[in-house]
Amino acid sequence: MAQTNQAWDWGVELRDEERSELELLRRTVAQLRTQLDQAHDSLSACRQRQQDASQALRQLDEVRPWRRRRVRRALRDRQLL
């Protein structure tokens, strides 16, 4: 089966509908990359929040009973409780 050069030619000789489709695809790729970046940022924030909550639970577990009130207050201030 012979392969034509036209299938891989992305030069300036694109027809109008091909050029508009290519531009639409480029915009779509840019939007998807933006969404992916936002998802990565959200994932990083969630992981940090999970680590903070895990550390807070460890602090509550390790602290002496008579000091828990102070630790709970500090955790509330950090919005972890």
C-alpha positions in Angstrom: 0.0 0.0 0.0 1.5 3.3 -1.1 1.7 6.1 1.4 1.0 9.6 0.1 3.0 12.6 1.3 -0.2 14.6 1.5 -1.3 12.7 4.6 1.7 14.0 6.5 2.0 17.5 5.0 1.1 20.0 7.6 2.4 22.9 5.6 0.6 26.1 4.5 -1.3 24.2 1.8 -4.1 23.1 4.1 -7.6 23.6 2.9 -9.7 26.0 4.9 -11.7 23.3 6.7 -8.5 21.4 7.5 -6.9 24.5 8.9 -10.0 25.3 11.0 -10.1 21.7 12.3 -6.4 21.9 13.1 -6.9 25.2 15.0 -9.8 23.6 16.9 -7.7 20.7 17.9 -4.9 23.0 19.1 -7.3 24.9 21.2 -8.7 21.7 22.6 -5.2 20.4 23.5 -4.4 23.7 25.2 -7.6 23.5 27.3 -6.9 19.9 28.2 -3.4 20.8 29.3 -4.8 23.6 31.5 -7.3 21.2 33.0 -4.5 18.7 33.6 -2.3 21.3 35.3 -5.3 22.3 37.5 -5.9 18.6 38.4 -2.2 18.2 39.3 -2.4 21.3 41.6 -5.5 20.0 43.2 -3.9 16.6 43.8 -0.9 18.2 45.4 -3.1 20.3 47.7 -5.1 17.2 48.7 -2.0 15.2 49.4 -0.6 18.0 51.6 -3.9 18.2 53.4 -3.9 14.5 54.0 -0.3 14.6 55.3 -1.3 17.5 57.7 -4.3 15.6 58.9 -2.2 12.4 59.5 0.3 14.4 61.4 -2.5 16.0 63.5 -3.8 12.5 64.4 -0.3 11.4 65.4 0.1 14.5 67.6 -3.2 13.7 69.4 -2.2 10.1 69.8 1.2 10.9 71.2 0.3 13.8 73.6 -0.4 13.2 77.3 -4.1 13.4 78.2 -3.7 16.6 80.2 -2.1 18.4 77.2 -4.7 17.3 74.6 -6.8 20.4 75.0 -3.9 22.6 74.0 -3.1 20.4 71.0 -6.7 20.3 69.9 -6.8 24.1 70.1 -3.7 24.4 68.0 -5.1 22.0 65.5 -8.4 23.9 65.3 -6.4 27.1 64.7 -4.8 25.3 61.7 -8.3 24.1 60.6 -7.4 20.5 61.0 -10.2 19.8 63.4 
